[in-house]
Amino acid sequence: MIELIDVSFAYNKNNMVLRNITYTFKEGVLYVLGGKNGSGKTTMGKLMCGLVKTKQGIVKVSGTNIYKKTVGEISEHVGYLYQNPDLQLFAPTVYEELVFPYELNGTLTYEIKERAEKLLQVFKLEDKKDTFPLLMSLGERQRLALATIMMRDTKFIIFDEPTSSIDAECKAMIHEFILSFVENGGGAFIISHDEDFNLNGVNGMNLRMEGGMLYEK
């Protein structure tokens, strides 16, 4: 669960992006946020997972104020899928992208390797296991970035325009994953102009951002 309590945010004193937002985002719900470009949608998504922070209000994840938490600590509970997946890809191969953090801290186990192999199958990347990620298509890179998030025990994922500029097959695959994730108890927050992201069959809520305020449609 992510709680925003009287949250405001400004990049400077003349640019108030978010105004006194109080809202609770729960697991098992698909939230779809719309609004004009520059309305603060992405800023709010980044606030929810600690990528940006504010002293004007409180952001809680699983009941804990995240202001003094690192992005790494928060990412164990909340994932963030960038509109540009290349911002999340650093390793020399697809497989290394999934296991590198565990190799780095000495916690790579057989179970983690198994999880990586399973996720490669789920996202249909098993034949790309030894490929340099940036040589893949945009849709494949988007799926890989999502797989890296799912390597953790993530309960809530924020998606920033997850289907922009990818082909119909990849779009359908990501849409199916999101619906399944929510149906199995995860929480999803989608920033999207894509009307294909409907709420049919899942517990969902359409939201819109306007004038720095958050509204339910």
N, C-alpha and C positions, 0 to 999 in steps of 0.2 A: 504494500500500500504506500502511495505517495501523497503527502499532504502539503498543500500550499496554504499558508496562514498569513493573510494580509500582506501578500508579497507585491512589492513594486520594484521596478528596475529602470535605471537610466544610464545610457552610455555617457551622457554629460548632462549638465543642469538644464539644457535647452531641449533635451531629447528624451522625454519620459516614454519608455516603450511599454511597460506594464504598470497597471494602476490598481493597487489594493485587491489583488486576486486571492480569494479563499476558495479552495476546491479540494476534494478528496478523490483520488484515482485508485480504484480497487482492482485486485486480481479477479480474473474471470469476466472482465468487461473489455470490449473493444471500443476505444474512443477515437473518433475521427474529427480532426480539427481543421476547419477551413477559415479563410480570411484573405484579405488582399495582401499582395507583396508588401513587406515592410510593416506589417501589422503587429509583429512580435511573436509569431508562431514558433519560429525556430529558437528564439531567445528563451521562451518559456520551456521548450523541450530541453534545452541545455541546462536551465536552472534546475529542472527536475532530477537531473543526474549529476549535478555538481560540476559540469563543464564550465559554467559561469556561476558566480555567486553574488549574493546581495546581502547587505545588512538591513535592508528595508523589508522586514518580514521574516518568516521562518519556513524552511523547507525540511520536511521530515520524510525519511524512508524507513519503513517498518518501525515507526514510532521514535526514531532517533534523528535529532537535528544533525544535518549533514554539513553544516557550515565549516566545522573544523576537520571533517573527514577528507581523505585524499580521493582523487578520482578512482584510483585502484581499489580502494576499500568500497566505494559506492558501487563500482561495476560488478561486484560479487552479487549484487541484488538487482541492479538496474542496468540494462544494456542500452546502447545508443547506436543506431545504424545511420551513418552519415549519408547524405544525398550523393556524395562522391565517395565510393568505397575505397578509392586509392589512399585516402587519409588514414585507413585502418590496416593497410597491408604493408608489411616490412620485410618478411622472410624470403629466402631464395626459392622456396618451393611451396606448393599448396599444403602439403602435409606438415612442413615445418611451421607454417603459419598457425596451425592448430596446436602444436605441441611445444613450440619454442618457449613460451612463458614458463612452462613446467620444467623444461630442461634448464632454463636459466636459474630457477630457484631450487633445483635439485629435488623436485617432487614428482617427476615423471614416473608413473607406475604402469603396470600392465593394464589396469582398468582404464587409465586415461588414454592409453594408446588404442584400446578397444573403442572408447567413446569417439575418438578422432576418426577411426575407420568407419564407424556407424554413421557419423555425420557426413562423411564424404559420400556415402551411399544415399542418405536422405536427400542431400542437395545435388545428387547426380554429378559428383565431381571425382568419382573414384578413378576414372581414366585420366584425370589431370593431376594425380597425386604428386608427380615429380616435375610438374610444370612451373615455370616462373610466373607468379600470379599476374604480373602486369602485361603478360603476353596473351592473357585470356580476354574473352569478350566482356563488355561491361556487365551484362547479365550474370555471367559466371563469377566475376569479381564481386558483384553484389551478394550472390549466394555464399561465396566464401567468407565475406565479411560477416554475414549473418551466422555462419557456422562457427566463427571464432567467438561470437557472443554466446552461442549455445554450448560451448565447452564449459562454461561456468553454470552454476545452479541458479540461473537467472529467472526471477519471477515476474519481471516487468521489462518490456522492451519499448523504446521510443524509436519510431521510424520517421526519418525526415525525407519526404518525397520518395518512398522506396521503389516506385515503379517508373520514375521519370527516365525517359530515353532508353528503355530496355524493350526487347521484343515481346510479342504477345505470349510466347511460351514461358519465358522467364517471369513475366508479370503474373501469369496464372499460377505458377509454382509458388511464388512469394505470397500471393493472395491466399492460396490454399494453406500454406504454412501458418500464416497469421491466424486464420480461422481455427485451425487445429490447435494452435498454441493457446488460444483463448478458451476453446471448448474443454481443454485439459487443465484449466485453472490458472493460466497465465494472464497477465494484464498487458494490453497493447495500446499505445498512443500513437496514432498516425497523423502526421502533418502532410496533407495531400490536397491537390486540386483535382485529383483523379476521381471522377464520378463512379468508376468501376468498383471503388471500395464501398460497397454497400454493407449493410448490417444484417442481411438476410440470414436467418438461422443461428445467429449468435446473440448473446446479451450485449447490446451496444448502445452508444450514445453519440449523437452528432453534436459537435460544439463549433462555435465560431468566435473569432477574435475581431474586435472592432473598437477602435479608440483606446487601445490598451486594456480593454476589459474582456473578460471571458463570459460567454453566454451559452446556455443550452438552447439548441434549435427546437 
